[in-house]
Amino acid sequence: MADITGQRAAVLGPLTTTWTMPDSCTVHVLDCATCSEGFRGQTCIVSDGSVEPVDYTGCWPPITDHAPLPRTPFLGWGFYSPGLVCPAGYTTACSAEYGKRAEWDIQFTLLPGETAVGCCPEGFRCTNANGNTCIAFASIGTQIEVTTGMCASSGLFSVNQATFPDVITTTTTDSASNTTVEAVTRQMILLAPMFQMNYQSSDLVSSSSSSSSSAASTSTPTSGVSSSTPTQPGATAGAGSAAEGLSASGKGGLSTGAVVGIAVGAALAGVLLTAIVAWIWFKRRGERAAAAGQGPAGWAGDGAPWAKPPPVYEVAGNLHTWPTSEMYAAQGSMTAELPTEAGRG
C-alpha cells in the first residue's frame, strides 16, 4: 500500500449531524477463512464469475449531487466540509491544522484557517494506506474483538464475532507432496474507511448559533433551558448525547429580577424593624422617666409635670409683717410660702 498525499479538494458535502451506517458496514470482510486481513465498509459483488468484496458507497455518510464519484477501490475518496460530527461508532483519532504538522500523512491539502480531524472506529488509528485509512493491529498481547464475515454469491455469510489474535489450523504441502497440518497463532490487520472532517472557526460559530435558534424555537416559554447543544467537531454519537444531557440539565438558580426583588425587600424590612425598635425604646424611656418624676432634657409633652415650673402660693402672715420664705414641695406637688418666726431668720 502506498501513501497518497497532496490531493486537491474533493468535497463530498457537509456532515453536521450524527449519521449511522448500516450494520453490514461494520463487518470486517475476509478474503478467506485463514486470511490475516479484513476490511470493513464493503459489499459483495459477482465479477467474472467470482464473488469479491469491494468498497461500498452506502457505508459512507450522504454526499451532495456535486461530489466526485469514487473509483474502486475508493483510495480515500474525499472529505466532508463543514464536517462537525463523526459517524456513530466512530471517534476522533487524529487531527491536522493548516500550517502545522499533521498527526498523520493527510491526503487532502488544507486551506488557510482550516482544521481537519480523522474519524475512525474505536481502537483504530489514522494512517495513509492507498489514501486515508483507519488501521488496528491484533497481535500477541493486544486483543481486538470485531465482527467478521466472507463473501458468497448471496452476500455476506459466516458473520460472527471474533477475537484476534486467534489460533487456526493450516495445511501446507511441499514439493514432494508431503502435507503438514499445524496450529498457528493468527495475528490480524484490521482496516476501515477514515472519514476526514474539515472545518473553520466560522463553521463552529454558525453551527452554535443555528443550534441555539432551533432550541429556542422548540423550547417551552417556562423552561428557559436549551433542548439541544451544538456538537463539537469529531465528537462521537455518545459524546454528543452526553453534551446534550449536560446542557439540558443546566444550572438552577433565581433570575436577576428575583434577586433584586429579594434584596430590596430585605432592605425595607430592615428599615421597618429599626423604626419599630426605636419607637419601643423611646416609649419605654418616657414611661420610666415619668415614673421617676423627671423627664428627659428638652421634653415638654402635654400634661407632663416638668412641662412648666410649679405654681407659688402666698399665705398671709399674722398682724406683723414678716418676710416670706418660699419652700418648694416635692417636685410635682403644690408650693406654699410660710411666715418665719420672730428672732429666726
Beta strands, then each sheet from edge to edge (+ up, - down):
strand 1: 11-15
strand 2: 27-30
strand 3: 37-39
strand 4: 42-47
strand 5: 50-55
strand 6: 79-83
strand 7: 90-97
strand 8: 115-121
strand 9: 125-128
strand 10: 132-138
strand 11: 144-152
strand 12: 155-164
strand 13: 166-173
strand 14: 179-186
strand 15: 188-193
strand 16: 195-199
strand 17: 312-314
strand 18: 324-327
strand 19: 335-339
sheet 1: 1+ 6+ 16+ 8- 7+
sheet 2: 9+ 10- 15+ 3+ 2- 11- 12+
sheet 3: 4+ 5-
sheet 4: 13+ 14-
sheet 5: 17+ 19+ 18-
end
